[in-house]
Amino acid sequence: MKVKHIIVIFLLGVIFVILGSLFKINHWPGAAKILLVGMILEILGLILVIWKVLTTEKFKDFLNQ
């Protein structure tokens, strides 16, 4: 998976969290589900970033310094 795709997943999570917060503030239905989807996407994005850093050769040199 390319870094671009990981960034897109994380940014979609951020958008969903902001949208869910707006729904929550206005007491609109579905806010909890939107927030949940956003947080899951953010967690998935962070896990993929950590995996990418740990499995890429050029980052291994950076982490060992």
mmCIF file as Biopython writes it, N, C-alpha, C and O atoms, coordinates in Angstrom:
data_model
#
loop_
_atom_site.group_PDB
_atom_site.id
_atom_site.type_symbol
_atom_site.label_atom_id
_atom_site.label_alt_id
_atom_site.label_comp_id
_atom_site.label_asym_id
_atom_site.label_entity_id
_atom_site.label_seq_id
_atom_site.pdbx_PDB_ins_code
_atom_site.Cartn_x
_atom_site.Cartn_y
_atom_site.Cartn_z
_atom_site.occupancy
_atom_site.B_iso_or_equiv
_atom_site.auth_seq_id
_atom_site.auth_asym_id
_atom_site.pdbx_PDB_model_num
ATOM 1   N N  . MET A ? 1  ? 0.848   -1.170 0.000  1.0 0.0 1  A 1 
ATOM 2   C CA . MET A ? 1  ? 0.000   0.000  0.000  1.0 0.0 1  A 1 
ATOM 3   C C  . MET A ? 1  ? 0.897   1.237  0.000  1.0 0.0 1  A 1 
ATOM 4   O O  . MET A ? 1  ? 1.861   1.318  0.761  1.0 0.0 1  A 1 
ATOM 5   N N  . LYS A ? 2  ? 0.569   2.190  -0.855 1.0 0.0 2  A 1 
ATOM 6   C CA . LYS A ? 2  ? 1.369   3.391  -0.961 1.0 0.0 2  A 1 
ATOM 7   C C  . LYS A ? 2  ? 1.045   4.359  0.168  1.0 0.0 2  A 1 
ATOM 8   O O  . LYS A ? 2  ? -0.024  4.299  0.776  1.0 0.0 2  A 1 
ATOM 9   N N  . VAL A ? 3  ? 1.983   5.242  0.430  1.0 0.0 3  A 1 
ATOM 10  C CA . VAL A ? 3  ? 1.800   6.227  1.494  1.0 0.0 3  A 1 
ATOM 11  C C  . VAL A ? 3  ? 0.629   7.148  1.169  1.0 0.0 3  A 1 
ATOM 12  O O  . VAL A ? 3  ? -0.079  7.592  2.073  1.0 0.0 3  A 1 
ATOM 13  N N  . LYS A ? 4  ? 0.417   7.439  -0.116 1.0 0.0 4  A 1 
ATOM 14  C CA . LYS A ? 4  ? -0.720  8.284  -0.521 1.0 0.0 4  A 1 
ATOM 15  C C  . LYS A ? 4  ? -2.040  7.686  -0.062 1.0 0.0 4  A 1 
ATOM 16  O O  . LYS A ? 4  ? -2.922  8.399  0.419  1.0 0.0 4  A 1 
ATOM 17  N N  . HIS A ? 5  ? -2.170  6.376  -0.213 1.0 0.0 5  A 1 
ATOM 18  C CA . HIS A ? 5  ? -3.413  5.710  0.174  1.0 0.0 5  A 1 
ATOM 19  C C  . HIS A ? 5  ? -3.618  5.762  1.690  1.0 0.0 5  A 1 
ATOM 20  O O  . HIS A ? 5  ? -4.739  5.928  2.171  1.0 0.0 5  A 1 
ATOM 21  N N  . ILE A ? 6  ? -2.533  5.620  2.423  1.0 0.0 6  A 1 
ATOM 22  C CA . ILE A ? 6  ? -2.621  5.672  3.875  1.0 0.0 6  A 1 
ATOM 23  C C  . ILE A ? 6  ? -3.054  7.070  4.328  1.0 0.0 6  A 1 
ATOM 24  O O  . ILE A ? 6  ? -3.882  7.208  5.228  1.0 0.0 6  A 1 
ATOM 25  N N  . ILE A ? 7  ? -2.494  8.091  3.703  1.0 0.0 7  A 1 
ATOM 26  C CA . ILE A ? 7  ? -2.861  9.471  4.044  1.0 0.0 7  A 1 
ATOM 27  C C  . ILE A ? 7  ? -4.323  9.728  3.721  1.0 0.0 7  A 1 
ATOM 28  O O  . ILE A ? 7  ? -5.015  10.395 4.490  1.0 0.0 7  A 1 
ATOM 29  N N  . VAL A ? 8  ? -4.802  9.210  2.599  1.0 0.0 8  A 1 
ATOM 30  C CA . VAL A ? 8  ? -6.210  9.390  2.227  1.0 0.0 8  A 1 
ATOM 31  C C  . VAL A ? 8  ? -7.122  8.720  3.251  1.0 0.0 8  A 1 
ATOM 32  O O  . VAL A ? 8  ? -8.144  9.294  3.629  1.0 0.0 8  A 1 
ATOM 33  N N  . ILE A ? 9  ? -6.774  7.524  3.705  1.0 0.0 9  A 1 
ATOM 34  C CA . ILE A ? 9  ? -7.580  6.832  4.720  1.0 0.0 9  A 1 
ATOM 35  C C  . ILE A ? 9  ? -7.629  7.658  6.001  1.0 0.0 9  A 1 
ATOM 36  O O  . ILE A ? 9  ? -8.695  7.827  6.594  1.0 0.0 9  A 1 
ATOM 37  N N  . PHE A ? 10 ? -6.479  8.172  6.426  1.0 0.0 10 A 1 
ATOM 38  C CA . PHE A ? 10 ? -6.446  8.970  7.645  1.0 0.0 10 A 1 
ATOM 39  C C  . PHE A ? 10 ? -7.257  10.259 7.491  1.0 0.0 10 A 1 
ATOM 40  O O  . PHE A ? 10 ? -7.991  10.637 8.403  1.0 0.0 10 A 1 
ATOM 41  N N  . LEU A ? 11 ? -7.134  10.929 6.358  1.0 0.0 11 A 1 
ATOM 42  C CA . LEU A ? 11 ? -7.876  12.174 6.144  1.0 0.0 11 A 1 
ATOM 43  C C  . LEU A ? 11 ? -9.382  11.930 6.047  1.0 0.0 11 A 1 
ATOM 44  O O  . LEU A ? 11 ? -10.171 12.766 6.487  1.0 0.0 11 A 1 
ATOM 45  N N  . LEU A ? 12 ? -9.786  10.798 5.476  1.0 0.0 12 A 1 
ATOM 46  C CA . LEU A ? 12 ? -11.212 10.459 5.489  1.0 0.0 12 A 1 
ATOM 47  C C  . LEU A ? 12 ? -11.711 10.281 6.917  1.0 0.0 12 A 1 
ATOM 48  O O  . LEU A ? 12 ? -12.827 10.684 7.246  1.0 0.0 12 A 1 
ATOM 49  N N  . GLY A ? 13 ? -10.888 9.682  7.757  1.0 0.0 13 A 1 
ATOM 50  C CA . GLY A ? 13 ? -11.242 9.545  9.164  1.0 0.0 13 A 1 
ATOM 51  C C  . GLY A ? 13 ? -11.404 10.892 9.835  1.0 0.0 13 A 1 
ATOM 52  O O  . GLY A ? 13 ? -12.335 11.091 10.615 1.0 0.0 13 A 1 
ATOM 53  N N  . VAL A ? 14 ? -10.503 11.823 9.539  1.0 0.0 14 A 1 
ATOM 54  C CA . VAL A ? 14 ? -10.594 13.174 10.112 1.0 0.0 14 A 1 
ATOM 55  C C  . VAL A ? 14 ? -11.874 13.859 9.656  1.0 0.0 14 A 1 
ATOM 56  O O  . VAL A ? 14 ? -12.552 14.506 10.455 1.0 0.0 14 A 1 
ATOM 57  N N  . ILE A ? 15 ? -12.207 13.721 8.380  1.0 0.0 15 A 1 
ATOM 58  C CA . ILE A ? 15 ? -13.425 14.333 7.849  1.0 0.0 15 A 1 
ATOM 59  C C  . ILE A ? 15 ? -14.657 13.757 8.528  1.0 0.0 15 A 1 
ATOM 60  O O  . ILE A ? 15 ? -15.571 14.497 8.892  1.0 0.0 15 A 1 
ATOM 61  N N  . PHE A ? 16 ? -14.684 12.438 8.701  1.0 0.0 16 A 1 
ATOM 62  C CA . PHE A ? 16 ? -15.829 11.810 9.359  1.0 0.0 16 A 1 
ATOM 63  C C  . PHE A ? 16 ? -15.947 12.244 10.817 1.0 0.0 16 A 1 
ATOM 64  O O  . PHE A ? 16 ? -17.056 12.442 11.314 1.0 0.0 16 A 1 
ATOM 65  N N  . VAL A ? 17 ? -14.825 12.392 11.502 1.0 0.0 17 A 1 
ATOM 66  C CA . VAL A ? 17 ? -14.871 12.830 12.896 1.0 0.0 17 A 1 
ATOM 67  C C  . VAL A ? 17 ? -15.397 14.262 12.987 1.0 0.0 17 A 1 
ATOM 68  O O  . VAL A ? 17 ? -16.211 14.562 13.860 1.0 0.0 17 A 1 
ATOM 69  N N  . ILE A ? 18 ? -14.953 15.132 12.113 1.0 0.0 18 A 1 
ATOM 70  C CA . ILE A ? 18 ? -15.446 16.515 12.113 1.0 0.0 18 A 1 
ATOM 71  C C  . ILE A ? 18 ? -16.933 16.543 11.795 1.0 0.0 18 A 1 
ATOM 72  O O  . ILE A ? 18 ? -17.695 17.261 12.442 1.0 0.0 18 A 1 
ATOM 73  N N  . LEU A ? 19 ? -17.342 15.774 10.811 1.0 0.0 19 A 1 
ATOM 74  C CA . LEU A ? 19 ? -18.759 15.714 10.447 1.0 0.0 19 A 1 
ATOM 75  C C  . LEU A ? 19 ? -19.595 15.133 11.588 1.0 0.0 19 A 1 
ATOM 76  O O  . LEU A ? 19 ? -20.680 15.635 11.881 1.0 0.0 19 A 1 
ATOM 77  N N  . GLY A ? 20 ? -19.093 14.077 12.231 1.0 0.0 20 A 1 
ATOM 78  C CA . GLY A ? 20 ? -19.799 13.496 13.362 1.0 0.0 20 A 1 
ATOM 79  C C  . GLY A ? 20 ? -19.900 14.458 14.532 1.0 0.0 20 A 1 
ATOM 80  O O  . GLY A ? 20 ? -20.910 14.480 15.236 1.0 0.0 20 A 1 
ATOM 81  N N  . SER A ? 21 ? -18.863 15.253 14.744 1.0 0.0 21 A 1 
ATOM 82  C CA . SER A ? 21 ? -18.909 16.261 15.806 1.0 0.0 21 A 1 
ATOM 83  C C  . SER A ? 21 ? -19.959 17.316 15.506 1.0 0.0 21 A 1 
ATOM 84  O O  . SER A ? 21 ? -20.675 17.758 16.404 1.0 0.0 21 A 1 
ATOM 85  N N  . LEU A ? 22 ? -20.053 17.717 14.252 1.0 0.0 22 A 1 
ATOM 86  C CA . LEU A ? 22 ? -21.085 18.677 13.847 1.0 0.0 22 A 1 
ATOM 87  C C  . LEU A ? 22 ? -22.474 18.105 14.077 1.0 0.0 22 A 1 
ATOM 88  O O  . LEU A ? 22 ? -23.362 18.800 14.572 1.0 0.0 22 A 1 
ATOM 89  N N  . PHE A ? 23 ? -22.662 16.848 13.722 1.0 0.0 23 A 1 
ATOM 90  C CA . PHE A ? 23 ? -23.945 16.190 13.968 1.0 0.0 23 A 1 
ATOM 91  C C  . PHE A ? 23 ? -24.245 16.130 15.463 1.0 0.0 23 A 1 
ATOM 92  O O  . PHE A ? 23 ? -25.383 16.337 15.884 1.0 0.0 23 A 1 
ATOM 93  N N  . LYS A ? 24 ? -23.214 15.846 16.264 1.0 0.0 24 A 1 
ATOM 94  C CA . LYS A ? 24 ? -23.400 15.729 17.711 1.0 0.0 24 A 1 
ATOM 95  C C  . LYS A ? 24 ? -23.780 17.079 18.327 1.0 0.0 24 A 1 
ATOM 96  O O  . LYS A ? 24 ? -24.661 17.146 19.184 1.0 0.0 24 A 1 
ATOM 97  N N  . ILE A ? 25 ? -23.118 18.145 17.893 1.0 0.0 25 A 1 
ATOM 98  C CA . ILE A ? 25 ? -23.411 19.480 18.414 1.0 0.0 25 A 1 
ATOM 99  C C  . ILE A ? 25 ? -24.838 19.885 18.090 1.0 0.0 25 A 1 
ATOM 100 O O  . ILE A ? 25 ? -25.517 20.491 18.919 1.0 0.0 25 A 1 
ATOM 101 N N  . ASN A ? 26 ? -25.299 19.553 16.887 1.0 0.0 26 A 1 
ATOM 102 C CA . ASN A ? 26 ? -26.646 19.934 16.465 1.0 0.0 26 A 1 
ATOM 103 C C  . ASN A ? 26 ? -27.712 18.912 16.860 1.0 0.0 26 A 1 
ATOM 104 O O  . ASN A ? 26 ? -28.886 19.082 16.531 1.0 0.0 26 A 1 
ATOM 105 N N  . HIS A ? 27 ? -27.310 17.854 17.564 1.0 0.0 27 A 1 
ATOM 106 C CA . HIS A ? 27 ? -28.228 16.809 18.028 1.0 0.0 27 A 1 
ATOM 107 C C  . HIS A ? 27 ? -28.976 16.141 16.869 1.0 0.0 27 A 1 
ATOM 108 O O  . HIS A ? 27 ? -30.162 15.828 16.980 1.0 0.0 27 A 1 
ATOM 109 N N  . TRP A ? 28 ? -28.267 15.930 15.763 1.0 0.0 28 A 1 
ATOM 110 C CA . TRP A ? 28 ? -28.858 15.238 14.632 1.0 0.0 28 A 1 
ATOM 111 C C  . TRP A ? 28 ? -28.653 13.742 14.794 1.0 0.0 28 A 1 
ATOM 112 O O  . TRP A ? 28 ? -27.679 13.320 15.417 1.0 0.0 28 A 1 
ATOM 113 N N  . PRO A ? 29 ? -29.552 12.929 14.245 1.0 0.0 29 A 1 
ATOM 114 C CA . PRO A ? 29 ? -29.398 11.478 14.389 1.0 0.0 29 A 1 
ATOM 115 C C  . PRO A ? 29 ? -28.214 10.940 13.566 1.0 0.0 29 A 1 
ATOM 116 O O  . PRO A ? 29 ? -27.872 11.477 12.513 1.0 0.0 29 A 1 
ATOM 117 N N  . GLY A ? 30 ? -27.621 9.893  14.068 1.0 0.0 30 A 1 
ATOM 118 C CA . GLY A ? 30 ? -26.521 9.236  13.357 1.0 0.0 30 A 1 
ATOM 119 C C  . GLY A ? 30 ? -25.142 9.735  13.732 1.0 0.0 30 A 1 
ATOM 120 O O  . GLY A ? 30 ? -24.149 9.296  13.153 1.0 0.0 30 A 1 
ATOM 121 N N  . ALA A ? 31 ? -25.062 10.648 14.694 1.0 0.0 31 A 1 
ATOM 122 C CA . ALA A ? 31 ? -23.772 11.236 15.054 1.0 0.0 31 A 1 
ATOM 123 C C  . ALA A ? 31 ? -22.808 10.187 15.607 1.0 0.0 31 A 1 
ATOM 124 O O  . ALA A ? 31 ? -21.626 10.189 15.266 1.0 0.0 31 A 1 
ATOM 125 N N  . ALA A ? 32 ? -23.302 9.306  16.447 1.0 0.0 32 A 1 
ATOM 126 C CA . ALA A ? 32 ? -22.426 8.302  17.071 1.0 0.0 32 A 1 
ATOM 127 C C  . ALA A ? 32 ? -21.844 7.358  16.024 1.0 0.0 32 A 1 
ATOM 128 O O  . ALA A ? 32 ? -20.676 6.980  16.113 1.0 0.0 32 A 1 
ATOM 129 N N  . LYS A ? 33 ? -22.639 6.979  15.045 1.0 0.0 33 A 1 
ATOM 130 C CA . LYS A ? 33 ? -22.160 6.070  13.997 1.0 0.0 33 A 1 
ATOM 131 C C  . LYS A ? 33 ? -21.091 6.744  13.134 1.0 0.0 33 A 1 
ATOM 132 O O  . LYS A ? 33 ? -20.089 6.123  12.780 1.0 0.0 33 A 1 
ATOM 133 N N  . ILE A ? 34 ? -21.310 8.010  12.800 1.0 0.0 34 A 1 
ATOM 134 C CA . ILE A ? 34 ? -20.335 8.741  11.983 1.0 0.0 34 A 1 
ATOM 135 C C  . ILE A ? 34 ? -19.023 8.906  12.747 1.0 0.0 34 A 1 
ATOM 136 O O  . ILE A ? 34 ? -17.945 8.734  12.179 1.0 0.0 34 A 1 
ATOM 137 N N  . LEU A ? 35 ? -19.114 9.240  14.033 1.0 0.0 35 A 1 
ATOM 138 C CA . LEU A ? 35 ? -17.905 9.358  14.855 1.0 0.0 35 A 1 
ATOM 139 C C  . LEU A ? 35 ? -17.174 8.029  14.950 1.0 0.0 35 A 1 
ATOM 140 O O  . LEU A ? 35 ? -15.945 7.993  14.889 1.0 0.0 35 A 1 
ATOM 141 N N  . LEU A ? 36 ? -17.905 6.952  15.098 1.0 0.0 36 A 1 
ATOM 142 C CA . LEU A ? 36 ? -17.296 5.631  15.193 1.0 0.0 36 A 1 
ATOM 143 C C  . LEU A ? 36 ? -16.549 5.266  13.911 1.0 0.0 36 A 1 
ATOM 144 O O  . LEU A ? 36 ? -15.427 4.763  13.962 1.0 0.0 36 A 1 
ATOM 145 N N  . VAL A ? 37 ? -17.172 5.519  12.773 1.0 0.0 37 A 1 
ATOM 146 C CA . VAL A ? 37 ? -16.518 5.230  11.486 1.0 0.0 37 A 1 
ATOM 147 C C  . VAL A ? 37 ? -15.260 6.080  11.342 1.0 0.0 37 A 1 
ATOM 148 O O  . VAL A ? 37 ? -14.224 5.588  10.894 1.0 0.0 37 A 1 
ATOM 149 N N  . GLY A ? 38 ? -15.347 7.345  11.718 1.0 0.0 38 A 1 
ATOM 150 C CA . GLY A ? 38 ? -14.184 8.231  11.617 1.0 0.0 38 A 1 
ATOM 151 C C  . GLY A ? 38 ? -13.040 7.782  12.495 1.0 0.0 38 A 1 
ATOM 152 O O  . GLY A ? 38 ? -11.887 7.791  12.063 1.0 0.0 38 A 1 
ATOM 153 N N  . MET A ? 39 ? -13.336 7.391  13.716 1.0 0.0 39 A 1 
ATOM 154 C CA . MET A ? 39 ? -12.280 6.946  14.622 1.0 0.0 39 A 1 
ATOM 155 C C  . MET A ? 39 ? -11.659 5.630  14.150 1.0 0.0 39 A 1 
ATOM 156 O O  . MET A ? 39 ? -10.450 5.434  14.272 1.0 0.0 39 A 1 
ATOM 157 N N  . ILE A ? 40 ? -12.477 4.739  13.618 1.0 0.0 40 A 1 
ATOM 158 C CA . ILE A ? 40 ? -11.937 3.478  13.089 1.0 0.0 40 A 1 
ATOM 159 C C  . ILE A ? 40 ? -11.006 3.746  11.909 1.0 0.0 40 A 1 
ATOM 160 O O  . ILE A ? 40 ? -9.953  3.118  11.799 1.0 0.0 40 A 1 
ATOM 161 N N  . LEU A ? 41 ? -11.383 4.672  11.026 1.0 0.0 41 A 1 
ATOM 162 C CA . LEU A ? 41 ? -10.523 5.008  9.897  1.0 0.0 41 A 1 
ATOM 163 C C  . LEU A ? 41 ? -9.216  5.643  10.364 1.0 0.0 41 A 1 
ATOM 164 O O  . LEU A ? 41 ? -8.158  5.358  9.802  1.0 0.0 41 A 1 
ATOM 165 N N  . GLU A ? 42 ? -9.273  6.500  11.382 1.0 0.0 42 A 1 
ATOM 166 C CA . GLU A ? 42 ? -8.054  7.109  11.897 1.0 0.0 42 A 1 
ATOM 167 C C  . GLU A ? 42 ? -7.139  6.065  12.527 1.0 0.0 42 A 1 
ATOM 168 O O  . GLU A ? 42 ? -5.927  6.092  12.315 1.0 0.0 42 A 1 
ATOM 169 N N  . ILE A ? 43 ? -7.712  5.152  13.295 1.0 0.0 43 A 1 
ATOM 170 C CA . ILE A ? 43 ? -6.907  4.097  13.914 1.0 0.0 43 A 1 
ATOM 171 C C  . ILE A ? 43 ? -6.284  3.204  12.845 1.0 0.0 43 A 1 
ATOM 172 O O  . ILE A ? 43 ? -5.115  2.833  12.944 1.0 0.0 43 A 1 
ATOM 173 N N  . LEU A ? 44 ? -7.065  2.861  11.827 1.0 0.0 44 A 1 
ATOM 174 C CA . LEU A ? 44 ? -6.541  2.053  10.723 1.0 0.0 44 A 1 
ATOM 175 C C  . LEU A ? 44 ? -5.399  2.774  10.023 1.0 0.0 44 A 1 
ATOM 176 O O  . LEU A ? 44 ? -4.379  2.161  9.711  1.0 0.0 44 A 1 
ATOM 177 N N  . GLY A ? 45 ? -5.560  4.071  9.773  1.0 0.0 45 A 1 
ATOM 178 C CA . GLY A ? 45 ? -4.499  4.855  9.140  1.0 0.0 45 A 1 
ATOM 179 C C  . GLY A ? 45 ? -3.236  4.879  9.977  1.0 0.0 45 A 1 
ATOM 180 O O  . GLY A ? 45 ? -2.138  4.737  9.438  1.0 0.0 45 A 1 
ATOM 181 N N  . LEU A ? 46 ? -3.369  5.056  11.289 1.0 0.0 46 A 1 
ATOM 182 C CA . LEU A ? 46 ? -2.193  5.077  12.161 1.0 0.0 46 A 1 
ATOM 183 C C  . LEU A ? 46 ? -1.504  3.715  12.218 1.0 0.0 46 A 1 
ATOM 184 O O  . LEU A ? 46 ? -0.275  3.641  12.231 1.0 0.0 46 A 1 
ATOM 185 N N  . ILE A ? 47 ? -2.281  2.651  12.252 1.0 0.0 47 A 1 
ATOM 186 C CA . ILE A ? 47 ? -1.687  1.308  12.251 1.0 0.0 47 A 1 
ATOM 187 C C  . ILE A ? 47 ? -0.924  1.070  10.954 1.0 0.0 47 A 1 
ATOM 188 O O  . ILE A ? 47 ? 0.165   0.497  10.971 1.0 0.0 47 A 1 
ATOM 189 N N  . LEU A ? 48 ? -1.491  1.508  9.827  1.0 0.0 48 A 1 
ATOM 190 C CA . LEU A ? 48 ? -0.804  1.326  8.548  1.0 0.0 48 A 1 
ATOM 191 C C  . LEU A ? 48 ? 0.463   2.172  8.462  1.0 0.0 48 A 1 
ATOM 192 O O  . LEU A ? 48 ? 1.448   1.738  7.864  1.0 0.0 48 A 1 
ATOM 193 N N  . VAL A ? 49 ? 0.458   3.365  9.045  1.0 0.0 49 A 1 
ATOM 194 C CA . VAL A ? 49 ? 1.669   4.195  9.060  1.0 0.0 49 A 1 
ATOM 195 C C  . VAL A ? 49 ? 2.757   3.520  9.882  1.0 0.0 49 A 1 
ATOM 196 O O  . VAL A ? 49 ? 3.911   3.460  9.459  1.0 0.0 49 A 1 
ATOM 197 N N  . ILE A ? 50 ? 2.397   3.017  11.043 1.0 0.0 50 A 1 
ATOM 198 C CA . ILE A ? 50 ? 3.377   2.332  11.887 1.0 0.0 50 A 1 
ATOM 199 C C  . ILE A ? 50 ? 3.930   1.101  11.170 1.0 0.0 50 A 1 
ATOM 200 O O  . ILE A ? 50 ? 5.134   0.848  11.208 1.0 0.0 50 A 1 
ATOM 201 N N  . TRP A ? 51 ? 3.055   0.339  10.520 1.0 0.0 51 A 1 
ATOM 202 C CA . TRP A ? 51 ? 3.503   -0.844 9.781  1.0 0.0 51 A 1 
ATOM 203 C C  . TRP A ? 51 ? 4.445   -0.448 8.636  1.0 0.0 51 A 1 
ATOM 204 O O  . TRP A ? 51 ? 5.457   -1.108 8.402  1.0 0.0 51 A 1 
ATOM 205 N N  . LYS A ? 52 ? 4.102   0.634  7.927  1.0 0.0 52 A 1 
ATOM 206 C CA . LYS A ? 52 ? 4.926   1.089  6.807  1.0 0.0 52 A 1 
ATOM 207 C C  . LYS A ? 52 ? 6.307   1.531  7.291  1.0 0.0 52 A 1 
ATOM 208 O O  . LYS A ? 52 ? 7.317   1.219  6.660  1.0 0.0 52 A 1 
ATOM 209 N N  . VAL A ? 53 ? 6.351   2.253  8.402  1.0 0.0 53 A 1 
ATOM 210 C CA . VAL A ? 53 ? 7.634   2.713  8.944  1.0 0.0 53 A 1 
ATOM 211 C C  . VAL A ? 53 ? 8.488   1.537  9.385  1.0 0.0 53 A 1 
ATOM 212 O O  . VAL A ? 53 ? 9.697   1.533  9.151  1.0 0.0 53 A 1 
ATOM 213 N N  . LEU A ? 54 ? 7.890   0.551  10.013 1.0 0.0 54 A 1 
ATOM 214 C CA . LEU A ? 54 ? 8.669   -0.574 10.524 1.0 0.0 54 A 1 
ATOM 215 C C  . LEU A ? 54 ? 9.115   -1.547 9.448  1.0 0.0 54 A 1 
ATOM 216 O O  . LEU A ? 54 ? 10.063  -2.300 9.667  1.0 0.0 54 A 1 
ATOM 217 N N  . THR A ? 55 ? 8.458   -1.556 8.283  1.0 0.0 55 A 1 
ATOM 218 C CA . THR A ? 55 ? 8.822   -2.514 7.236  1.0 0.0 55 A 1 
ATOM 219 C C  . THR A ? 55 ? 9.598   -1.897 6.078  1.0 0.0 55 A 1 
ATOM 220 O O  . THR A ? 55 ? 9.983   -2.615 5.154  1.0 0.0 55 A 1 
ATOM 221 N N  . THR A ? 56 ? 9.834   -0.613 6.101  1.0 0.0 56 A 1 
ATOM 222 C CA . THR A ? 56 ? 10.558  0.044  5.015  1.0 0.0 56 A 1 
ATOM 223 C C  . THR A ? 56 ? 12.024  0.202  5.402  1.0 0.0 56 A 1 
ATOM 224 O O  . THR A ? 56 ? 12.335  0.644  6.508  1.0 0.0 56 A 1 
ATOM 225 N N  . GLU A ? 57 ? 12.913  -0.155 4.499  1.0 0.0 57 A 1 
ATOM 226 C CA . GLU A ? 57 ? 14.347  -0.159 4.781  1.0 0.0 57 A 1 
ATOM 227 C C  . GLU A ? 57 ? 14.886  1.220  5.146  1.0 0.0 57 A 1 
ATOM 228 O O  . GLU A ? 57 ? 15.658  1.346  6.097  1.0 0.0 57 A 1 
ATOM 229 N N  . LYS A ? 58 ? 14.496  2.247  4.412  1.0 0.0 58 A 1 
ATOM 230 C CA . LYS A ? 58 ? 15.076  3.563  4.683  1.0 0.0 58 A 1 
ATOM 231 C C  . LYS A ? 58 ? 14.629  4.124  6.034  1.0 0.0 58 A 1 
ATOM 232 O O  . LYS A ? 58 ? 15.316  4.973  6.601  1.0 0.0 58 A 1 
ATOM 233 N N  . PHE A ? 59 ? 13.507  3.669  6.551  1.0 0.0 59 A 1 
ATOM 234 C CA . PHE A ? 59 ? 13.072  4.106  7.867  1.0 0.0 59 A 1 
ATOM 235 C C  . PHE A ? 59 ? 13.771  3.332  8.976  1.0 0.0 59 A 1 
ATOM 236 O O  . PHE A ? 59 ? 13.893  3.834  10.094 1.0 0.0 59 A 1 
ATOM 237 N N  . LYS A ? 60 ? 14.237  2.108  8.683  1.0 0.0 60 A 1 
ATOM 238 C CA . LYS A ? 60 ? 14.924  1.328  9.706  1.0 0.0 60 A 1 
ATOM 239 C C  . LYS A ? 60 ? 16.221  2.010  10.135 1.0 0.0 60 A 1 
ATOM 240 O O  . LYS A ? 60 ? 16.553  2.017  11.320 1.0 0.0 60 A 1 
ATOM 241 N N  . ASP A ? 61 ? 16.954  2.582  9.185  1.0 0.0 61 A 1 
ATOM 242 C CA . ASP A ? 61 ? 18.175  3.313  9.520  1.0 0.0 61 A 1 
ATOM 243 C C  . ASP A ? 61 ? 17.842  4.525  10.382 1.0 0.0 61 A 1 
ATOM 244 O O  . ASP A ? 61 ? 18.574  4.851  11.316 1.0 0.0 61 A 1 
ATOM 245 N N  . PHE A ? 62 ? 16.750  5.182  10.069 1.0 0.0 62 A 1 
ATOM 246 C CA . PHE A ? 62 ? 16.338  6.360  10.828 1.0 0.0 62 A 1 
ATOM 247 C C  . PHE A ? 62 ? 15.982  5.984  12.265 1.0 0.0 62 A 1 
ATOM 248 O O  . PHE A ? 62 ? 16.307  6.723  13.194 1.0 0.0 62 A 1 
ATOM 249 N N  . LEU A ? 63 ? 15.319  4.847  12.455 1.0 0.0 63 A 1 
ATOM 250 C CA . LEU A ? 63 ? 14.891  4.442  13.786 1.0 0.0 63 A 1 
ATOM 251 C C  . LEU A ? 63 ? 16.043  3.950  14.642 1.0 0.0 63 A 1 
ATOM 252 O O  . LEU A ? 63 ? 15.959  4.017  15.868 1.0 0.0 63 A 1 
ATOM 253 N N  . ASN A ? 64 ? 17.129  3.452  14.031 1.0 0.0 64 A 1 
ATOM 254 C CA . ASN A ? 64 ? 18.248  2.920  14.788 1.0 0.0 64 A 1 
ATOM 255 C C  . ASN A ? 64 ? 19.253  3.989  15.245 1.0 0.0 64 A 1 
ATOM 256 O O  . ASN A ? 64 ? 20.176  3.678  15.999 1.0 0.0 64 A 1 
ATOM 257 N N  . GLN A ? 65 ? 19.093  5.202  14.815 1.0 0.0 65 A 1 
ATOM 258 C CA . GLN A ? 65 ? 20.048  6.252  15.190 1.0 0.0 65 A 1 
ATOM 259 C C  . GLN A ? 65 ? 19.739  6.828  16.526 1.0 0.0 65 A 1 
ATOM 260 O O  . GLN A ? 65 ? 20.445  7.723  16.991 1.0 0.0 65 A 1 
#
